[in-house]
Amino acid sequence: MATLSIVCAIQVVAAAGVVLFVRNGQKKALRLAGLCAVVCLAPLMLLGIFPTAYAIAALAAFPALLVWLAAIVQPGVVGPSPVRWYGMAVLVPAVAASVIQLHWIANCHELKFVVPDGFKGTISLVKDSVRGIDLEETDYTVRVPSGAEVPIRDNRFFFRCYSASARSTSGVVLPLRDGGVEPGGPIALPGGGRRSSTEFDGTRHRWTIE
């Protein structure tokens, strides 16, 4: 999180540098503007590698990245024109994307498993909307019984940003491996057929302590 905060700060400074250097208008200043713009856009390009909404923003901003790279060599490409305004406008979503990512990470929770001393095996959190525990009420701390299966009321937590760790009741930190998710169901559908979904009770989220 600290690293991303620094990245956001650098992007803001770089974007401000673009505005100041473009207003100067001299060739050397425009080259510096190109360099600042590349610095500002680079994090968005990295976020856009993955198939998320960031990828759409990165694709929209990619031509601007090429323009600013060209401006480092040939400042005339960002002379007074719509190209210049486009190149400057895309800096806004570039900074916004990093701020959104920072906010998302800041709201991540840590799921903490506490297991019996000597425990090895698979932990399962099973969605049970009636009898399950509320993870928020337990501050995301799950005390795992010897049976290694715990019912939870709501599993939407696992489709947001989170991390997981495990320790024994005596406080020893244990290695934890994600075992994936098994959708609940299947349930019968009207007109025939069956369907499974992570929205259904019975969905299992697994981790392994070896």
N, C-alpha and C positions, 0 to 999 in steps of 0.2 A: 504493500500500500504506500509506503514511504517513497518507493521508487517511482510509482505512478504519479504521486503528488509532484515530484521533481519534474517529471516529464511534462505534466500539465503547465507548470510554471515556465518551463523552457519554451513550450509552444506559445504561451501568451506573450512572452518577451519577443519571440521570433515574429509573431504576427504583428506586434507593434512596430518591430523593426522594418517589416515589409512596408507598412503604411508610411513611415518616416522616410525611408530610402526612395520609395516611389515618388513621394511629394518633392524630393530633391531633384529628381529627373536626370541627373548626370549619369553618364555611362557607368562609372565606378559604383555609384549609389545603386543603380539598377542591378548590377551584378551582385551586390551585397543583398539586395532585396530578393533576388533569385535564390541565393544561398539560404536566407532566412525562411523563405517559403518552403523550400525542400525540407528543412528541419521541422517546420510546423506540420507538413503533410505526411512525413514519414511514419509517425505512429498510427495514423489512420490507415495507411497502406498495410501495415503489419496486422492491425485488427481485421482488415478486410480479407485476409488470407482464408479465414474460416467462413463457412456458409451461414452468415448471420445478417442482420440488417446493416451491420458495418460494411459488409461486402458491397451492398448497393451504393452506399455513400462513397466507398473507395473507388468504385468504377466511375461514378460521376466526377470524382476529383482527379482521376488518373490523367486525363488530358492536361489538366492544369499543372500537374507535376512535371509533365514533359515540357510544357511551355516555360516553367520556371527553370528547369534544367538547361533549356536552350538559352534562357536569358543570361545565365552565368557566362556563356560563351559569346552570345550575340544579344546585347541588351535591347536592341531595336525591336525585338519580337514583342516586347511589352510596352511599346509606345502607346500614346493615348488612343485607345480603341476598346471595343467590347471585350477583346481578349484579356486586356488588363483587368477590367472589372470582374470578369469571370474568374480569373486567377486569384484575385483578392477575395471574392465572395466565398470561394470554397474553403478558405481558411477558417471561416466560422464553424461549419460542421466538423472540420478536423479537430478543433479545440473542444467543441461540444461532445464529440465522441469519446474523447479521453476523460472529460468531466463525468459523463454518464457511466463510463467503465469504473471510474474511481468511486462514484457513489454506490455502484452495484457491489464492489468489493468491500466497501465500508460496511455494508449491511449483511455481509456473510456471517453465518453462525457456525460455531464448532459443535459438532455432535460428539459427546464424550461418553464412551462406554466404560463401565466399571464392572469387571468380571471377577469371579472367584479366583483365589490364588491357585496357580497351576493349570488354569483353564487353557485348553487348546481345542480348536475346532471352528465351526461356523456359527456366527450370530445371525439371527433372522429377526427383522422387524416386520411384522405382518399387519397389514391394514385391517382394522376392525372398528368400524365407525360407531359401534355400540359399546363395546367393552374396552376399547383401547385407551391408553394413556395419552394425555395431551403433552407433546414435547415442549411446547412453550411454557407450560406450567412447571415443568421439571428443569427449566433453564437448559434444555437440550442435553441433560445428563440422563443416561439410561443405565440402570443397574440390572445387569443380565443375570438371570437365575441359572442354575446348573443345567436346566433344559435348553438354554441358549435361544429361546424364542420369546419375543416380547410383542404383545399387541399394541398398536398405535392407532389413535383416532383418525389422524389425517396424515397423508403422505405427500402433500404438495410441497413440503419443505425440501424434499429430495430433488425437486426439479427447479430449484433456485441455487444460488451460490452458497456452498457450504463446504466445510472440511470435517474430517472424522479422525478421532484418536481413541486409543484404548489404554487402560491401566488396570492393574490388579487391585484388589481391595487393600493390599498393603502398600500401594502407591508405586509399584514398578511399572514403568512405561513399556507397552508391548507393541510389537510390529503389527500393523493392521493392513490387510489387503482387501480391496473392493471386490466383492463376488458378483456384482451385477444385480439385476432386478428381474423377477418373474411375474408377469401380469396375472391379475386375479381372473377367475372364471375357469373355463368358458361358461357363458350362460346361453340358454336357448333364445333364439330370436323369433318373433312372429313370422309365420310363413316358412319356418325351417331355417336351419343353419345355427351356428354357434359363434360366439364372439368373446375374446379375452381383451382385457384392458387394464392399465395401471390405475384407472379410476375405480375399479371394483374392489370390494372387500376380498381379502385373500391374497392381494398383491404382496410379494415378499421382496424385501431389500436385504441383501446378504453381504456380510463381511467375514473374513477368515483370519483367525489368529493361529499362527503356526508355531 
